[in-house]
Amino acid sequence: MGMGSEMGGVNYGALMRGAAPELIVLATALVVLLADLAGLRGVSLRVRWLLTGLMSWAGCGVAAVVLLHGTTGFQAATGPLGFAVDGLAVWVKGVVLLLSALTVGLSMASARTRHVGEYLALILLGTVGLMVLAGAGDLLMVFLALELSSLVLYVLTGFDKERGEAGEAALKYFLVGSVAAAFTLYGMSLLYGVTGTTRLEGMAQGVGGAPMGVTLWAGLVLVVAGLAFKVAAAPFHLWAPDAYQAAPTPSAALIASGSKVAAFAVLVRVLMTGLPQGAGSAGWGAWVPGWSVLLAVLSVVSLVWGNLAALVQSNVRRLLAYSAVAHAGYGLLGLVAQDRAGVAALMYFAATYALSAVGAFGVVSVVEAQRGGQARLADFAGLSRRAPGVALCLMVFLLSLAGIPPLAGFFGKFYLFVAALGSGGSLGLLWLVILAVALSTVSLYYYLLVLKEAWVRSPLSEGDEAGWEIPWQVRVTLWVAALGVVLLGMFPSPVLRSLESALAGSGL
């Protein structure tokens, strides 16, 4: 059978070409696993991490090259499979591959386990799930990709079996995720029952201009609840603090970054492609029932709860977890705006947040490796004297998360606010933007608490000012992430233009 032949309405040649990056990462995961199991068990643990990590880096790099040069502008005719290779999918997959490569860099030096091949293979398999999620154009494909990525993240959370809290956090993550998956699947079944199709484009046509009934509303609410779990939006965030605190640092970095970027992308597809008629309006004094009102409520709850809860945290991992909840609230503003500019701002914001989150967890891994145990605020005391380069990177990451110019986090929030103000008519979303800006000032306080420890406080003990020996893999990861945050802040306009072009090609 030729590559271009079709069976059952599926063009398998087009499918293989469109899914080439995912297949490359999948093959890399298998190669890493087999190489570690069959050929590297006789060498030292450090050499095993180095070799398998370099293999993982190479696989991500090759997949990125194929993605950018082999699938750009390519639309796979995949029939009922619903696997899109449009501009949005290519952009999100590129970001996910970069985040996966940075996670591998952290793993090579900070993942304390002898199961090298298994750990890196799981990271790569999770990357495959997130990449498929970014291009899912069918409800069934969305659910399968959600489960593939989620199951891997559950295992990664509890991978450190020697720590009891890791198993507890993984179990909580799994149980909450299972409930969210049940909600999502039942909601999808309701949407299918009303629209008669699982294809997102077909759903919009199935609804047509008819008013949304109770069944359609119920399906929409359940699906949004399930996806809100994935982006860690309150009140569906209860798994996040424990998972971020107990998971191995690279696992927490991937959960906080790649998972959020891909989840926002699929949320955009489901709502704006599948159910644009049900958007409604969240403008002040012009409320129209719809998913924009639901997202506005989730945004408010996430902003308030995430920022206020972060104020009282003494564990930096939990602080970053509640920061992630707050950032989910900021990101939802882009969807409430209901236009292409809002979606472009959302994806730019998600990418900048993800880079900063990976970098922040990289610094946490450095502190934990030197101090042992969990990274408390006090453990960062004197960081600028012991590792000035790491302290500088930490400042870049946290100030970007706080939204301080000229770093990327500032422009991410700025474009979200502009998009929200430009929609809704007569500044109808001004109330939501004012709340977000006010709570951004609150977030600056708890980020400055960490920076004060790193730059102002003296080391915890006498003679504790000697420099730290930091693995080169972690140094490379931190500097690449910091450079990305700075460059995205210095040149935001080209990135946004490319995003809007990608979204135009995606039909959004």
C-alpha positions in Angstrom: 0.0 0.0 0.0 1.4 3.4 -1.0 2.0 6.1 1.6 -0.6 8.3 -0.1 -3.3 5.7 -0.1 -6.4 6.1 2.0 -8.5 3.7 4.0 -11.6 4.4 6.0 -11.4 8.1 5.2 -7.9 8.5 6.7 -5.0 9.6 4.6 -2.2 7.6 6.3 0.5 9.3 4.3 -0.7 12.7 5.4 -1.1 11.4 9.0 2.5 10.0 9.1 3.8 13.3 7.8 1.8 15.4 10.1 2.7 13.3 13.1 6.4 13.0 12.3 7.5 15.1 15.3 5.5 13.0 17.7 6.8 9.8 16.2 10.4 11.0 16.5 9.9 11.8 20.2 8.2 8.4 20.7 11.1 6.6 19.0 13.6 8.5 21.1 11.8 7.4 24.3 12.0 3.8 23.2 15.7 4.2 22.2 16.5 5.8 25.6 14.7 3.0 27.5 16.4 0.2 25.5 19.8 1.8 25.6 19.7 2.2 29.4 18.3 -1.3 30.0 20.5 -3.2 27.5 23.8 -1.3 27.2 24.4 1.2 30.0 23.7 -0.8 33.2 27.4 -1.5 33.6 28.5 2.1 33.6 28.4 4.7 36.4 25.1 6.5 37.2 26.5 9.9 36.1 27.5 8.5 32.7 24.1 6.9 32.3 22.3 10.2 33.0 24.7 12.1 30.6 24.3 9.7 27.7 20.6 9.1 28.0 20.0 12.8 28.5 22.0 13.7 25.4 19.9 11.1 23.5 16.7 12.8 24.7 18.1 16.3 23.8 18.9 15.0 20.3 15.4 13.5 19.8 13.7 16.8 20.9 16.0 18.8 18.6 15.3 16.6 15.6 11.6 16.7 16.3 11.7 20.5 16.5 13.6 20.8 13.2 11.1 18.4 11.5 8.2 20.4 13.1 9.4 23.8 11.9 10.5 22.8 8.4 8.5 19.7 7.5 5.0 20.6 8.7 4.8 24.4 8.5 1.7 25.3 6.5 0.8 21.6 6.2 -2.8 20.5 6.9 -3.1 16.8 7.4 -6.2 15.2 5.8 -6.8 12.7 8.6 -10.5 12.1 8.2 -12.2 11.0 11.4 -9.0 11.0 13.4 -9.2 14.8 13.9 -5.4 15.4 14.1 -4.7 19.0 13.0 -1.3 20.3 11.9 -2.1 23.9 11.7 -0.3 27.1 12.7 -1.4 26.9 16.4 -0.5 23.3 16.7 3.0 23.9 15.2 3.6 26.8 17.5 2.5 25.0 20.7 4.4 21.9 19.9 7.6 23.9 19.4 7.1 25.4 22.8 6.4 22.0 24.4 9.6 20.5 22.8 11.7 23.4 24.2 10.2 22.9 27.7 10.8 19.2 27.5 14.4 19.7 26.5 14.8 22.1 29.5 13.2 19.5 31.8 15.6 16.9 30.5 18.5 19.3 31.4 17.2 19.5 34.9 16.8 15.8 35.1 20.4 15.0 34.1 21.6 16.6 37.3 18.8 16.7 39.8 16.6 13.6 39.4 17.8 11.3 42.2 17.0 7.8 40.9 18.8 4.9 39.4 15.9 4.3 37.0 17.4 6.6 34.4 15.9 5.2 31.2 12.5 4.8 32.7 12.4 8.4 34.0 13.6 10.1 30.8 11.4 7.8 28.7 8.4 9.0 30.8 9.3 12.6 30.2 9.4 12.0 26.5 6.1 10.0 26.5 4.5 12.9 28.4 5.8 15.2 25.7 4.2 13.1 23.0 0.8 13.4 24.9 1.1 17.1 25.2 2.0 17.5 21.5 -1.0 15.4 20.4 -3.1 17.5 22.7 -2.0 20.7 21.0 -3.2 19.4 17.6 -6.4 17.6 18.7 -9.3 18.6 16.6 -11.8 15.9 17.8 -13.2 15.4 21.2 -12.1 11.7 21.3 -8.5 12.8 20.4 -8.7 15.5 23.0 -9.6 12.9 25.7 -7.0 10.3 24.6 -4.3 13.0 24.6 -5.4 14.2 28.0 -5.2 10.8 29.4 -1.8 9.9 27.9 -0.2 13.1 29.2 -2.0 12.9 32.6 -1.1 9.2 33.3 2.6 10.0 32.7 2.5 13.0 35.0 0.9 10.9 37.7 3.7 8.5 37.6 6.4 11.2 37.4 4.9 12.9 40.5 5.3 9.8 42.6 8.5 8.5 40.9 10.6 9.1 44.1 9.3 6.0 45.9 11.6 6.7 48.9 9.6 9.7 49.9 6.1 9.0 51.4 4.8 12.4 50.5 5.5 11.7 46.8 3.2 8.7 46.8 0.6 10.6 48.7 0.8 13.6 46.2 0.7 11.2 43.2 -2.4 9.5 44.6 -4.2 12.8 45.2 -3.2 14.0 41.7 -4.5 10.7 40.3 -7.8 10.7 42.2 -8.6 14.3 41.4 -7.5 13.7 37.8 -9.7 10.7 37.5 -12.8 12.7 38.7 -11.9 15.4 36.2 -11.5 12.9 33.4 -14.9 11.4 34.3 -16.5 14.9 34.1 -14.7 15.6 30.8 -15.8 12.4 29.2 -19.4 12.7 30.3 -19.5 16.3 29.2 -18.1 15.2 25.8 -20.8 12.6 25.5 -23.5 15.3 26.1 -21.9 17.5 23.5 -21.9 14.6 21.0 -25.5 13.8 21.8 -26.6 17.4 21.0 -24.4 18.1 18.0 -24.2 14.7 16.5 -20.4 14.8 16.0 -17.1 14.8 17.9 -15.3 17.0 15.4 -14.9 20.5 16.7 -15.7 22.2 13.4 -18.7 19.9 13.0 -19.9 20.8 16.5 -20.1 24.5 15.7 -22.2 23.6 12.6 -24.4 21.2 14.6 -25.3 23.9 17.0 -25.9 26.4 14.3 -27.9 29.5 15.3 -30.3 27.6 17.6 -30.2 28.6 21.3 -28.2 26.4 23.6 -30.3 24.0 25.6 -29.8 22.6 29.0 -28.0 19.5 27.8 -25.6 21.5 25.8 -24.9 23.8 28.8 -24.4 20.8 31.0 -21.9 19.3 28.6 -20.0 22.6 28.2 -19.7 23.1 32.0 -18.4 19.6 32.6 -15.8 19.9 29.8 -14.6 23.3 31.1 -14.4 21.8 34.6 -12.2 19.0 33.3 -9.9 21.3 31.4 -9.7 23.8 34.3 -8.2 20.9 36.3 -5.5 20.7 33.7 -4.5 24.4 33.8 -4.8 24.3 37.7 -7.5 26.9 37.8 -9.3 27.3 41.2 -11.3 25.6 42.6 -9.9 22.7 40.5 -6.4 23.2 41.8 -6.4 21.2 45.0 -3.9 18.7 43.6 -1.3 21.3 42.6 0.4 22.3 45.9 1.0 18.8 47.0 2.1 17.6 43.5 4.5 20.6 43.1 5.9 20.0 46.5 6.5 16.3 46.5 7.3 15.5 42.8 10.9 15.4 41.7 12.0 18.9 40.6 12.0 18.1 36.8 8.6 16.5 37.1 7.2 19.5 38.8 8.8 21.7 36.1 7.1 19.8 33.3 3.7 19.8 35.1 3.9 23.6 35.7 5.0 24.5 32.2 4.3 22.1 29.3 1.1 20.8 30.7 -0.3 24.3 31.1 0.7 25.5 27.6 -0.9 22.5 25.9 -4.0 22.7 28.1 -4.6 26.3 27.2 -4.3 25.4 23.5 -6.9 22.7 23.7 -9.2 24.9 25.8 -8.9 27.5 22.9 -9.8 24.8 20.3 -12.8 23.4 22.2 -14.4 26.7 23.0 -13.6 29.0 20.1 -13.7 26.3 17.4 -16.3 23.9 18.8 -18.7 26.2 20.6 -18.2 29.9 19.5 -22.0 30.5 19.6 -22.0 29.8 23.3 -19.5 32.5 24.2 -21.9 35.0 25.7 -20.5 38.1 27.4 -18.8 38.9 30.7 -18.9 42.7 30.2 -19.9 44.7 33.2 -23.6 45.5 33.0 -23.9 43.5 29.8 -24.0 39.9 31.1 -25.0 37.3 28.5 -24.9 33.6 29.7 -22.1 31.7 28.0 -18.7 30.2 28.6 -17.0 33.6 28.8 -19.0 34.3 32.0 -17.9 30.9 33.4 -14.3 31.5 32.5 -14.5 35.0 34.1 -15.7 33.5 37.3 -12.9 30.9 37.3 -10.4 33.7 36.5 -11.6 35.8 39.5 -11.5 32.8 41.9 -8.0 31.7 40.6 -6.6 35.3 40.9 -7.8 35.9 44.4 -7.1 32.4 45.9 -3.8 31.9 44.1 -2.3 35.2 45.1 -3.6 35.3 48.6 -2.6 31.7 49.4 0.9 32.3 48.1 1.4 35.1 50.6 1.6 32.7 53.6 3.8 30.0 52.1 7.2 29.3 53.5 7.9 26.4 51.1 9.0 27.8 47.7 7.6 24.9 45.8 4.1 25.5 47.3 4.5 29.2 46.6 5.2 28.4 42.9 2.1 26.1 42.9 -0.2 28.9 44.1 1.5 31.2 41.7 0.6 28.8 38.9 -3.1 28.9 40.1 -3.0 32.7 39.9 -1.4 32.6 36.4 -4.2 30.3 35.3 -6.5 33.2 36.2 -4.5 35.7 34.2 -4.4 33.4 31.2 -8.2 32.9 31.2 -8.5 36.6 30.4 -7.3 35.9 26.9 -10.2 33.5 26.3 -12.8 35.8 27.9 -11.8 38.4 25.3 -13.2 36.0 22.6 -11.0 37.2 19.7 -7.8 36.3 17.9 -5.8 39.0 19.7 -6.9 37.5 23.0 -5.8 34.0 22.0 -2.5 35.3 20.7 -1.9 37.1 23.9 -2.9 34.0 25.9 -0.4 31.7 24.1 2.4 34.3 24.3 1.7 34.7 28.0 1.6 30.9 28.5 5.0 30.5 26.8 6.6 33.2 28.9 5.1 31.8 32.1 6.3 28.3 31.2 9.9 29.4 30.6 9.9 31.3 33.9 8.4 28.4 35.8 11.0 25.9 34.4 13.8 28.3 35.4 12.4 28.8 38.9 12.2 25.1 39.5 15.7 24.8 38.2 16.9 27.2 40.9 14.9 25.3 43.5 16.7 22.1 42.4 20.1 23.8 43.0 19.1 25.0 46.5 17.7 21.6 47.4 20.8 19.8 46.1 23.0 21.9 48.4 20.7 22.2 51.4 18.9 18.8 51.3 15.2 18.4 51.8 12.5 20.9 50.6 13.4 24.4 49.6 12.2 26.8 52.3 12.5 30.5 52.0 15.3 30.5 54.6 17.3 28.1 52.4 17.7 30.8 49.8 19.6 33.1 52.2 22.9 34.3 50.8 22.3 32.7 47.4 23.8 35.7 45.6 27.1 35.1 47.4 27.3 31.4 46.9 26.0 31.2 43.3 25.7 34.7 41.8 24.8 33.5 38.4 21.9 31.3 39.7 20.7 34.2 41.9 20.7 36.5 38.8 18.6 33.9 36.9 16.2 33.6 39.8 15.7 37.4 39.8 14.9 37.2 36.0 12.4 34.4 36.5 10.6 35.8 39.5 10.4 39.4 38.3 9.0 38.1 35.0 6.4 36.1 36.9 5.6 39.3 38.8 5.2 41.2 35.5 8.1 43.7 35.8 9.2 45.4 32.6 11.1 44.8 30.4 10.9 41.1 31.0 8.5 38.8 29.1 6.1 38.4 31.9 5.2 42.1 31.8 4.3 42.0 28.1 2.5 38.7 28.6 0.1 40.3 31.1 0.1 43.7 29.3 -1.2 42.1 26.0 -3.7 40.1 27.9 -5.1 43.2 29.6 -5.1 45.1 26.3 -7.0 42.2 24.6 -9.5 42.1 27.4 -10.1 45.9 27.3 -10.5 45.8 23.5 -13.4 43.3 23.7 -16.7 43.4 25.4 -17.6 46.9 24.1 -17.2 50.1 26.1 -14.5 48.6 28.3 -16.9 46.0 29.5 -14.1 43.8 30.9 -12.4 46.7 32.8 -13.6 45.3 36.1 -11.7 42.1 35.5 -8.6 43.9 34.3 -8.6 46.1 37.4 -8.8 43.1 39.6 -6.0 41.4 37.8 -3.7 44.4 38.0 -4.4 44.9 41.7 -3.5 41.3 42.4 -0.4 41.5 40.3 0.9 44.0 42.9 0.1 41.4 45.6 2.2 38.8 43.7 5.1 41.1 43.6 5.3 41.0 47.4 5.7 37.2 47.7 8.2 37.1 44.8 10.2 39.8 46.5 10.3 37.7 49.7 12.2 35.1 47.9 14.5 37.7 46.2 15.2 39.3 49.6 16.4 36.0 51.0 18.6 35.5 47.9 20.1 39.0 47.7 19.8 40.6 51.1 20.0 38.0 53.8 23.3 36.6 54.9 24.1 32.9 54.6 22.5 30.7 57.3 25.8 29.8 59.1 29.3 31.2 59.5 31.7 30.4 56.7 28.8 29.4 54.4 29.8 31.8 51.7 31.8 29.3 49.6 30.8 28.9 46.0 28.5 26.0 45.1 29.5 23.5 42.5 26.6 23.4 40.1 26.3 20.8 37.3 26.8 22.3 33.9 23.5 20.8 32.7 21.6 22.9 35.2 23.7 26.0 34.4 22.8 25.6 30.7 19.1 25.0 31.4 18.9 28.1 33.7 20.8 30.4 31.2 18.7 29.2 28.2 15.5 29.8 30.1 16.6 33.2 31.4 17.8 34.2 27.9 14.4 33.2 26.5 12.6 35.3 29.1 14.7 38.3 28.3 14.5 37.9 24.5 10.7 37.4 24.6 10.5 40.6 26.6 12.8 42.6 24.3 11.1 41.4 21.0 7.5 40.7 21.8 6.0 42.1 18.6 7.5 39.6 16.1 6.4 36.7 18.3 2.9 38.1 18.6 2.7 38.7 14.8 3.8 35.1 14.2 1.2 33.9 16.6 -1.6 35.9 15.0 -0.5 34.6 11.6 -0.5 31.0 12.9 -4.0 31.5 14.4 -5.3 33.0 11.1 -4.2 29.8 9.4 -5.9 27.7 12.1 -9.3 29.3 11.4 -9.5 31.1 14.8 
